[in-house]
Amino acid sequence: MSWQTYVDDHLMCEIENGHHLSSAAILGLDGSVWAQSSAFPTFKPEEITAIMKDFDEPGSLAPTGLHLGGAKYMVIQGEPGAVVRGKKVNYRSFS
């Protein structure tokens, strides 16, 4: 099975109560893209550098958040040194 098949058939499936991931990607430790969903944002080199740093220094993304394609994600439930997961931050105004 290819990494692209894994993303398409296993990561983009239903996760709970009819919810689905909106996008997913698998990157190598060198920052190269192995596979990604069609909706995965175009990222900047500095965003990938920050992710790679989090593998070497787990928790380094927590204070600032994970950024991909200019969007901010809250770092959630990862496996230190193995997996980084994020959830998009939706800002709302309250009056």
N, C-alpha and C positions, 0 to 999 in steps of 0.2 A: 504494500500500500504506500502511496506517495504521501508526502506531507500535505499537499494540496487536497487530496482526498480526505485526509484526516480532518482538516479545517472544515471542508464542505459538508462532510457526512457525520462528523462527531461533535465538533465544537459549535456548529451553527444549528444544532438540533434544539428541541424544546428543553428548557432547563427546569421549569416548575410552573404549574398553574397556567399553562399556555404562553408563558414568557419565553422569548428567544434572545440570544445574544444579538446585538446589532452589528457587530463586526469582531473579527479575531485575526491574529497573525502569529506566525512562528518565525522567530529570528534566530540566527546563529550567534554564538558568543562574539563573533567578529562584527556583528551588526548587519550582516547580510540577511535579506528576506528569503526565507525558505518557502513560505506559503502565506497567503492572506486572502480574506474574503473580499468580495468586490466592493463592499462599503467601507473597507478599512481606510482611514484617512492617510493622505500623503504626509509623511513626516519629514522633519528637518534633521540634519546630522547631529545637531546639539541635543535634540530630544533623545536620539538613540544613544548618544554618549552618556546621558544622565541615567538611562535605563541600565546600560552596561555597568555603570558605577554602582548601581543598587545591587547588582550581583556580587560585586567585590566588597561592598559596604552595605549589607542589608539594613534597611530603614532610612537610607539617605534620601529617598524620594518622599517619605512621609511628611516632613515639614512643609515642602513646597508643592507637593502633588506631582502627578505624572502628566506630562504634556505630550500630545500627539496631534500633529496638524494644527497647532496653535490652540487646541481645545484643552482644557484642564480636566483631569480625572483624579478622583480620590483613590489612593492606594488601598486596596482591600485584600484580605485573605490570601496572601501569597505564600509561597514556600521559600523562605530565605535562601538565597543562593541558587534557586532553581526556577521559580515561577514568579512573575510580577503580574498582578491583576489590578484593573482599575475600573471605576464606575464614574461615568460622566457627571460632572458637577453642574447642576442647573441653578443658576442664580435667579432669585426672585426679589422684587422690591416689596417691602412691607411698609404701609403707611400707618 
